[in-house]
């Protein structure tokens, strides 16, 4: 991606655009998950139950959960968003 940016925009602007996009894309994804907006009580309770079940599973089968989160990137993003809340 950086090489293509350099070819399309030149060395200086290509690096600037590549670094900016490489920083902005994960930030947008993080805030899209971390700040979903107001929740109803029912969905907040369901999320709390899911988080508790996830905590229990991690405590019981820690190595399997670590392997799962390393192998499936989407699951890693969901766990990061829910466990950090």
Phi and psi restraints in degrees (range 20) as a CNS / XPLOR table:
assign (resid 1 and name C) (resid 2 and name N)
       (resid 2 and name CA) (resid 2 and name C) 1.0 -67.2 20.0 2
assign (resid 2 and name N) (resid 2 and name CA)
       (resid 2 and name C) (resid 3 and name N) 1.0 -38.8 20.0 2
assign (resid 2 and name C) (resid 3 and name N)
       (resid 3 and name CA) (resid 3 and name C) 1.0 -65.3 20.0 2
assign (resid 3 and name N) (resid 3 and name CA)
       (resid 3 and name C) (resid 4 and name N) 1.0 -43.2 20.0 2
assign (resid 3 and name C) (resid 4 and name N)
       (resid 4 and name CA) (resid 4 and name C) 1.0 -64.1 20.0 2
assign (resid 4 and name N) (resid 4 and name CA)
       (resid 4 and name C) (resid 5 and name N) 1.0 -39.7 20.0 2
assign (resid 4 and name C) (resid 5 and name N)
       (resid 5 and name CA) (resid 5 and name C) 1.0 -61.2 20.0 2
assign (resid 5 and name N) (resid 5 and name CA)
       (resid 5 and name C) (resid 6 and name N) 1.0 -40.0 20.0 2
assign (resid 5 and name C) (resid 6 and name N)
       (resid 6 and name CA) (resid 6 and name C) 1.0 -65.9 20.0 2
assign (resid 6 and name N) (resid 6 and name CA)
       (resid 6 and name C) (resid 7 and name N) 1.0 -38.2 20.0 2
assign (resid 6 and name C) (resid 7 and name N)
       (resid 7 and name CA) (resid 7 and name C) 1.0 -68.8 20.0 2
assign (resid 7 and name N) (resid 7 and name CA)
       (resid 7 and name C) (resid 8 and name N) 1.0 -42.4 20.0 2
assign (resid 7 and name C) (resid 8 and name N)
       (resid 8 and name CA) (resid 8 and name C) 1.0 -75.5 20.0 2
assign (resid 8 and name N) (resid 8 and name CA)
       (resid 8 and name C) (resid 9 and name N) 1.0 -40.6 20.0 2
assign (resid 8 and name C) (resid 9 and name N)
       (resid 9 and name CA) (resid 9 and name C) 1.0 -115.0 20.0 2
assign (resid 9 and name N) (resid 9 and name CA)
       (resid 9 and name C) (resid 10 and name N) 1.0 -2.0 20.0 2
assign (resid 9 and name C) (resid 10 and name N)
       (resid 10 and name CA) (resid 10 and name C) 1.0 94.3 20.0 2
assign (resid 10 and name N) (resid 10 and name CA)
       (resid 10 and name C) (resid 11 and name N) 1.0 167.3 20.0 2
assign (resid 10 and name C) (resid 11 and name N)
       (resid 11 and name CA) (resid 11 and name C) 1.0 -65.9 20.0 2
assign (resid 11 and name N) (resid 11 and name CA)
       (resid 11 and name C) (resid 12 and name N) 1.0 -42.7 20.0 2
assign (resid 11 and name C) (resid 12 and name N)
       (resid 12 and name CA) (resid 12 and name C) 1.0 -74.2 20.0 2
assign (resid 12 and name N) (resid 12 and name CA)
       (resid 12 and name C) (resid 13 and name N) 1.0 -54.6 20.0 2
assign (resid 12 and name C) (resid 13 and name N)
       (resid 13 and name CA) (resid 13 and name C) 1.0 -66.6 20.0 2
assign (resid 13 and name N) (resid 13 and name CA)
       (resid 13 and name C) (resid 14 and name N) 1.0 -33.1 20.0 2
assign (resid 13 and name C) (resid 14 and name N)
       (resid 14 and name CA) (resid 14 and name C) 1.0 -61.5 20.0 2
assign (resid 14 and name N) (resid 14 and name CA)
       (resid 14 and name C) (resid 15 and name N) 1.0 -42.8 20.0 2
assign (resid 14 and name C) (resid 15 and name N)
       (resid 15 and name CA) (resid 15 and name C) 1.0 -66.7 20.0 2
assign (resid 15 and name N) (resid 15 and name CA)
       (resid 15 and name C) (resid 16 and name N) 1.0 -43.5 20.0 2
assign (resid 15 and name C) (resid 16 and name N)
       (resid 16 and name CA) (resid 16 and name C) 1.0 -62.3 20.0 2
assign (resid 16 and name N) (resid 16 and name CA)
       (resid 16 and name C) (resid 17 and name N) 1.0 -47.0 20.0 2
assign (resid 16 and name C) (resid 17 and name N)
       (resid 17 and name CA) (resid 17 and name C) 1.0 -64.6 20.0 2
assign (resid 17 and name N) (resid 17 and name CA)
       (resid 17 and name C) (resid 18 and name N) 1.0 -40.5 20.0 2
assign (resid 17 and name C) (resid 18 and name N)
       (resid 18 and name CA) (resid 18 and name C) 1.0 -65.3 20.0 2
assign (resid 18 and name N) (resid 18 and name CA)
       (resid 18 and name C) (resid 19 and name N) 1.0 -45.0 20.0 2
assign (resid 18 and name C) (resid 19 and name N)
       (resid 19 and name CA) (resid 19 and name C) 1.0 -66.7 20.0 2
assign (resid 19 and name N) (resid 19 and name CA)
       (resid 19 and name C) (resid 20 and name N) 1.0 -41.0 20.0 2
assign (resid 19 and name C) (resid 20 and name N)
       (resid 20 and name CA) (resid 20 and name C) 1.0 -63.1 20.0 2
assign (resid 20 and name N) (resid 20 and name CA)
       (resid 20 and name C) (resid 21 and name N) 1.0 -46.5 20.0 2
assign (resid 20 and name C) (resid 21 and name N)
       (resid 21 and name CA) (resid 21 and name C) 1.0 -69.1 20.0 2
assign (resid 21 and name N) (resid 21 and name CA)
       (resid 21 and name C) (resid 22 and name N) 1.0 -34.9 20.0 2
assign (resid 21 and name C) (resid 22 and name N)
       (resid 22 and name CA) (resid 22 and name C) 1.0 -68.9 20.0 2
assign (resid 22 and name N) (resid 22 and name CA)
       (resid 22 and name C) (resid 23 and name N) 1.0 -23.8 20.0 2
assign (resid 22 and name C) (resid 23 and name N)
       (resid 23 and name CA) (resid 23 and name C) 1.0 -89.7 20.0 2
assign (resid 23 and name N) (resid 23 and name CA)
       (resid 23 and name C) (resid 24 and name N) 1.0 -39.8 20.0 2
assign (resid 23 and name C) (resid 24 and name N)
       (resid 24 and name CA) (resid 24 and name C) 1.0 -71.9 20.0 2
assign (resid 24 and name N) (resid 24 and name CA)
       (resid 24 and name C) (resid 25 and name N) 1.0 -38.8 20.0 2
assign (resid 24 and name C) (resid 25 and name N)
       (resid 25 and name CA) (resid 25 and name C) 1.0 -60.9 20.0 2
assign (resid 25 and name N) (resid 25 and name CA)
       (resid 25 and name C) (resid 26 and name N) 1.0 -48.9 20.0 2
assign (resid 25 and name C) (resid 26 and name N)
       (resid 26 and name CA) (resid 26 and name C) 1.0 -68.1 20.0 2
assign (resid 26 and name N) (resid 26 and name CA)
       (resid 26 and name C) (resid 27 and name N) 1.0 -31.8 20.0 2
assign (resid 26 and name C) (resid 27 and name N)
       (resid 27 and name CA) (resid 27 and name C) 1.0 -66.2 20.0 2
assign (resid 27 and name N) (resid 27 and name CA)
       (resid 27 and name C) (resid 28 and name N) 1.0 -42.0 20.0 2
assign (resid 27 and name C) (resid 28 and name N)
       (resid 28 and name CA) (resid 28 and name C) 1.0 -64.3 20.0 2
assign (resid 28 and name N) (resid 28 and name CA)
       (resid 28 and name C) (resid 29 and name N) 1.0 -42.0 20.0 2
assign (resid 28 and name C) (resid 29 and name N)
       (resid 29 and name CA) (resid 29 and name C) 1.0 -63.6 20.0 2
assign (resid 29 and name N) (resid 29 and name CA)
       (resid 29 and name C) (resid 30 and name N) 1.0 -41.9 20.0 2
assign (resid 29 and name C) (resid 30 and name N)
       (resid 30 and name CA) (resid 30 and name C) 1.0 -63.5 20.0 2
assign (resid 30 and name N) (resid 30 and name CA)
       (resid 30 and name C) (resid 31 and name N) 1.0 -48.4 20.0 2
assign (resid 30 and name C) (resid 31 and name N)
       (resid 31 and name CA) (resid 31 and name C) 1.0 -70.7 20.0 2
assign (resid 31 and name N) (resid 31 and name CA)
       (resid 31 and name C) (resid 32 and name N) 1.0 -26.2 20.0 2
assign (resid 31 and name C) (resid 32 and name N)
       (resid 32 and name CA) (resid 32 and name C) 1.0 -67.1 20.0 2
assign (resid 32 and name N) (resid 32 and name CA)
       (resid 32 and name C) (resid 33 and name N) 1.0 -30.3 20.0 2
assign (resid 32 and name C) (resid 33 and name N)
       (resid 33 and name CA) (resid 33 and name C) 1.0 -89.9 20.0 2
assign (resid 33 and name N) (resid 33 and name CA)
       (resid 33 and name C) (resid 34 and name N) 1.0 -41.3 20.0 2
assign (resid 33 and name C) (resid 34 and name N)
       (resid 34 and name CA) (resid 34 and name C) 1.0 -76.3 20.0 2
assign (resid 34 and name N) (resid 34 and name CA)
       (resid 34 and name C) (resid 35 and name N) 1.0 -27.0 20.0 2
assign (resid 34 and name C) (resid 35 and name N)
       (resid 35 and name CA) (resid 35 and name C) 1.0 -121.6 20.0 2
assign (resid 35 and name N) (resid 35 and name CA)
       (resid 35 and name C) (resid 36 and name N) 1.0 68.3 20.0 2
assign (resid 35 and name C) (resid 36 and name N)
       (resid 36 and name CA) (resid 36 and name C) 1.0 -75.9 20.0 2
assign (resid 36 and name N) (resid 36 and name CA)
       (resid 36 and name C) (resid 37 and name N) 1.0 -11.3 20.0 2
assign (resid 36 and name C) (resid 37 and name N)
       (resid 37 and name CA) (resid 37 and name C) 1.0 109.4 20.0 2
assign (resid 37 and name N) (resid 37 and name CA)
       (resid 37 and name C) (resid 38 and name N) 1.0 -175.4 20.0 2
assign (resid 37 and name C) (resid 38 and name N)
       (resid 38 and name CA) (resid 38 and name C) 1.0 -67.0 20.0 2
assign (resid 38 and name N) (resid 38 and name CA)
       (resid 38 and name C) (resid 39 and name N) 1.0 141.9 20.0 2
assign (resid 38 and name C) (resid 39 and name N)
       (resid 39 and name CA) (resid 39 and name C) 1.0 -112.3 20.0 2
assign (resid 39 and name N) (resid 39 and name CA)
       (resid 39 and name C) (resid 40 and name N) 1.0 152.1 20.0 2
assign (resid 39 and name C) (resid 40 and name N)
       (resid 40 and name CA) (resid 40 and name C) 1.0 -79.1 20.0 2
assign (resid 40 and name N) (resid 40 and name CA)
       (resid 40 and name C) (resid 41 and name N) 1.0 164.5 20.0 2
assign (resid 40 and name C) (resid 41 and name N)
       (resid 41 and name CA) (resid 41 and name C) 1.0 -62.1 20.0 2
assign (resid 41 and name N) (resid 41 and name CA)
       (resid 41 and name C) (resid 42 and name N) 1.0 -37.9 20.0 2
assign (resid 41 and name C) (resid 42 and name N)
       (resid 42 and name CA) (resid 42 and name C) 1.0 -66.1 20.0 2
assign (resid 42 and name N) (resid 42 and name CA)
       (resid 42 and name C) (resid 43 and name N) 1.0 -44.5 20.0 2
assign (resid 42 and name C) (resid 43 and name N)
       (resid 43 and name CA) (resid 43 and name C) 1.0 -71.0 20.0 2
assign (resid 43 and name N) (resid 43 and name CA)
       (resid 43 and name C) (resid 44 and name N) 1.0 -32.3 20.0 2
assign (resid 43 and name C) (resid 44 and name N)
       (resid 44 and name CA) (resid 44 and name C) 1.0 -67.1 20.0 2
assign (resid 44 and name N) (resid 44 and name CA)
       (resid 44 and name C) (resid 45 and name N) 1.0 -38.7 20.0 2
assign (resid 44 and name C) (resid 45 and name N)
       (resid 45 and name CA) (resid 45 and name C) 1.0 -68.1 20.0 2
assign (resid 45 and name N) (resid 45 and name CA)
       (resid 45 and name C) (resid 46 and name N) 1.0 -38.7 20.0 2
assign (resid 45 and name C) (resid 46 and name N)
       (resid 46 and name CA) (resid 46 and name C) 1.0 -65.4 20.0 2
assign (resid 46 and name N) (resid 46 and name CA)
       (resid 46 and name C) (resid 47 and name N) 1.0 -39.8 20.0 2
assign (resid 46 and name C) (resid 47 and name N)
       (resid 47 and name CA) (resid 47 and name C) 1.0 -66.0 20.0 2
assign (resid 47 and name N) (resid 47 and name CA)
       (resid 47 and name C) (resid 48 and name N) 1.0 -38.7 20.0 2
assign (resid 47 and name C) (resid 48 and name N)
       (resid 48 and name CA) (resid 48 and name C) 1.0 -65.9 20.0 2
assign (resid 48 and name N) (resid 48 and name CA)
       (resid 48 and name C) (resid 49 and name N) 1.0 -40.8 20.0 2
assign (resid 48 and name C) (resid 49 and name N)
       (resid 49 and name CA) (resid 49 and name C) 1.0 -64.2 20.0 2
assign (resid 49 and name N) (resid 49 and name CA)
       (resid 49 and name C) (resid 50 and name N) 1.0 -43.1 20.0 2
assign (resid 49 and name C) (resid 50 and name N)
       (resid 50 and name CA) (resid 50 and name C) 1.0 -63.0 20.0 2
assign (resid 50 and name N) (resid 50 and name CA)
       (resid 50 and name C) (resid 51 and name N) 1.0 -40.9 20.0 2
assign (resid 50 and name C) (resid 51 and name N)
       (resid 51 and name CA) (resid 51 and name C) 1.0 -65.1 20.0 2
assign (resid 51 and name N) (resid 51 and name CA)
       (resid 51 and name C) (resid 52 and name N) 1.0 -40.9 20.0 2
assign (resid 51 and name C) (resid 52 and name N)
       (resid 52 and name CA) (resid 52 and name C) 1.0 -63.9 20.0 2
assign (resid 52 and name N) (resid 52 and name CA)
       (resid 52 and name C) (resid 53 and name N) 1.0 -42.9 20.0 2
assign (resid 52 and name C) (resid 53 and name N)
       (resid 53 and name CA) (resid 53 and name C) 1.0 -63.1 20.0 2
assign (resid 53 and name N) (resid 53 and name CA)
       (resid 53 and name C) (resid 54 and name N) 1.0 -39.3 20.0 2
assign (resid 53 and name C) (resid 54 and name N)
       (resid 54 and name CA) (resid 54 and name C) 1.0 -65.0 20.0 2
assign (resid 54 and name N) (resid 54 and name CA)
       (resid 54 and name C) (resid 55 and name N) 1.0 -41.5 20.0 2
assign (resid 54 and name C) (resid 55 and name N)
       (resid 55 and name CA) (resid 55 and name C) 1.0 -61.5 20.0 2
assign (resid 55 and name N) (resid 55 and name CA)
       (resid 55 and name C) (resid 56 and name N) 1.0 -41.1 20.0 2
assign (resid 55 and name C) (resid 56 and name N)
       (resid 56 and name CA) (resid 56 and name C) 1.0 -64.2 20.0 2
assign (resid 56 and name N) (resid 56 and name CA)
       (resid 56 and name C) (resid 57 and name N) 1.0 -44.4 20.0 2
assign (resid 56 and name C) (resid 57 and name N)
       (resid 57 and name CA) (resid 57 and name C) 1.0 -64.4 20.0 2
assign (resid 57 and name N) (resid 57 and name CA)
       (resid 57 and name C) (resid 58 and name N) 1.0 -38.9 20.0 2
assign (resid 57 and name C) (resid 58 and name N)
       (resid 58 and name CA) (resid 58 and name C) 1.0 -64.7 20.0 2
assign (resid 58 and name N) (resid 58 and name CA)
       (resid 58 and name C) (resid 59 and name N) 1.0 -40.8 20.0 2
assign (resid 58 and name C) (resid 59 and name N)
       (resid 59 and name CA) (resid 59 and name C) 1.0 -65.8 20.0 2
assign (resid 59 and name N) (resid 59 and name CA)
       (resid 59 and name C) (resid 60 and name N) 1.0 -37.1 20.0 2
assign (resid 59 and name C) (resid 60 and name N)
       (resid 60 and name CA) (resid 60 and name C) 1.0 -77.9 20.0 2
assign (resid 60 and name N) (resid 60 and name CA)
       (resid 60 and name C) (resid 61 and name N) 1.0 -43.5 20.0 2
assign (resid 60 and name C) (resid 61 and name N)
       (resid 61 and name CA) (resid 61 and name C) 1.0 -128.5 20.0 2
assign (resid 61 and name N) (resid 61 and name CA)
       (resid 61 and name C) (resid 62 and name N) 1.0 63.1 20.0 2
assign (resid 61 and name C) (resid 62 and name N)
       (resid 62 and name CA) (resid 62 and name C) 1.0 -59.1 20.0 2
assign (resid 62 and name N) (resid 62 and name CA)
       (resid 62 and name C) (resid 63 and name N) 1.0 -45.3 20.0 2
assign (resid 62 and name C) (resid 63 and name N)
       (resid 63 and name CA) (resid 63 and name C) 1.0 -69.0 20.0 2
assign (resid 63 and name N) (resid 63 and name CA)
       (resid 63 and name C) (resid 64 and name N) 1.0 -33.2 20.0 2
assign (resid 63 and name C) (resid 64 and name N)
       (resid 64 and name CA) (resid 64 and name C) 1.0 -68.8 20.0 2
assign (resid 64 and name N) (resid 64 and name CA)
       (resid 64 and name C) (resid 65 and name N) 1.0 -38.1 20.0 2
assign (resid 64 and name C) (resid 65 and name N)
       (resid 65 and name CA) (resid 65 and name C) 1.0 -68.3 20.0 2
assign (resid 65 and name N) (resid 65 and name CA)
       (resid 65 and name C) (resid 66 and name N) 1.0 -37.4 20.0 2
assign (resid 65 and name C) (resid 66 and name N)
       (resid 66 and name CA) (resid 66 and name C) 1.0 -64.2 20.0 2
assign (resid 66 and name N) (resid 66 and name CA)
       (resid 66 and name C) (resid 67 and name N) 1.0 -44.3 20.0 2
assign (resid 66 and name C) (resid 67 and name N)
       (resid 67 and name CA) (resid 67 and name C) 1.0 -62.7 20.0 2
assign (resid 67 and name N) (resid 67 and name CA)
       (resid 67 and name C) (resid 68 and name N) 1.0 -41.8 20.0 2
assign (resid 67 and name C) (resid 68 and name N)
       (resid 68 and name CA) (resid 68 and name C) 1.0 -63.4 20.0 2
assign (resid 68 and name N) (resid 68 and name CA)
       (resid 68 and name C) (resid 69 and name N) 1.0 -44.4 20.0 2
assign (resid 68 and name C) (resid 69 and name N)
       (resid 69 and name CA) (resid 69 and name C) 1.0 -70.5 20.0 2
assign (resid 69 and name N) (resid 69 and name CA)
       (resid 69 and name C) (resid 70 and name N) 1.0 -24.8 20.0 2
assign (resid 69 and name C) (resid 70 and name N)
       (resid 70 and name CA) (resid 70 and name C) 1.0 -78.5 20.0 2
assign (resid 70 and name N) (resid 70 and name CA)
       (resid 70 and name C) (resid 71 and name N) 1.0 -30.1 20.0 2
assign (resid 70 and name C) (resid 71 and name N)
       (resid 71 and name CA) (resid 71 and name C) 1.0 -89.7 20.0 2
assign (resid 71 and name N) (resid 71 and name CA)
       (resid 71 and name C) (resid 72 and name N) 1.0 -25.6 20.0 2
assign (resid 71 and name C) (resid 72 and name N)
       (resid 72 and name CA) (resid 72 and name C) 1.0 -118.3 20.0 2
assign (resid 72 and name N) (resid 72 and name CA)
       (resid 72 and name C) (resid 73 and name N) 1.0 104.0 20.0 2
assign (resid 72 and name C) (resid 73 and name N)
       (resid 73 and name CA) (resid 73 and name C) 1.0 -62.1 20.0 2
assign (resid 73 and name N) (resid 73 and name CA)
       (resid 73 and name C) (resid 74 and name N) 1.0 -37.6 20.0 2
assign (resid 73 and name C) (resid 74 and name N)
       (resid 74 and name CA) (resid 74 and name C) 1.0 -63.8 20.0 2
assign (resid 74 and name N) (resid 74 and name CA)
       (resid 74 and name C) (resid 75 and name N) 1.0 -41.2 20.0 2
assign (resid 74 and name C) (resid 75 and name N)
       (resid 75 and name CA) (resid 75 and name C) 1.0 -63.0 20.0 2
assign (resid 75 and name N) (resid 75 and name CA)
       (resid 75 and name C) (resid 76 and name N) 1.0 -36.9 20.0 2
assign (resid 75 and name C) (resid 76 and name N)
       (resid 76 and name CA) (resid 76 and name C) 1.0 -62.5 20.0 2
assign (resid 76 and name N) (resid 76 and name CA)
       (resid 76 and name C) (resid 77 and name N) 1.0 -42.1 20.0 2
assign (resid 76 and name C) (resid 77 and name N)
       (resid 77 and name CA) (resid 77 and name C) 1.0 -66.0 20.0 2
assign (resid 77 and name N) (resid 77 and name CA)
       (resid 77 and name C) (resid 78 and name N) 1.0 -41.0 20.0 2
assign (resid 77 and name C) (resid 78 and name N)
       (resid 78 and name CA) (resid 78 and name C) 1.0 -66.1 20.0 2
assign (resid 78 and name N) (resid 78 and name CA)
       (resid 78 and name C) (resid 79 and name N) 1.0 -44.0 20.0 2
assign (resid 78 and name C) (resid 79 and name N)
       (resid 79 and name CA) (resid 79 and name C) 1.0 -63.4 20.0 2
assign (resid 79 and name N) (resid 79 and name CA)
       (resid 79 and name C) (resid 80 and name N) 1.0 -41.8 20.0 2
assign (resid 79 and name C) (resid 80 and name N)
       (resid 80 and name CA) (resid 80 and name C) 1.0 -61.9 20.0 2
assign (resid 80 and name N) (resid 80 and name CA)
       (resid 80 and name C) (resid 81 and name N) 1.0 -42.2 20.0 2
assign (resid 80 and name C) (resid 81 and name N)
       (resid 81 and name CA) (resid 81 and name C) 1.0 -69.1 20.0 2
assign (resid 81 and name N) (resid 81 and name CA)
       (resid 81 and name C) (resid 82 and name N) 1.0 -41.4 20.0 2
assign (resid 81 and name C) (resid 82 and name N)
       (resid 82 and name CA) (resid 82 and name C) 1.0 -80.0 20.0 2
assign (resid 82 and name N) (resid 82 and name CA)
       (resid 82 and name C) (resid 83 and name N) 1.0 -37.9 20.0 2
assign (resid 82 and name C) (resid 83 and name N)
       (resid 83 and name CA) (resid 83 and name C) 1.0 -76.6 20.0 2
assign (resid 83 and name N) (resid 83 and name CA)
       (resid 83 and name C) (resid 84 and name N) 1.0 -22.5 20.0 2
assign (resid 83 and name C) (resid 84 and name N)
       (resid 84 and name CA) (resid 84 and name C) 1.0 -83.6 20.0 2
assign (resid 84 and name N) (resid 84 and name CA)
       (resid 84 and name C) (resid 85 and name N) 1.0 -14.7 20.0 2
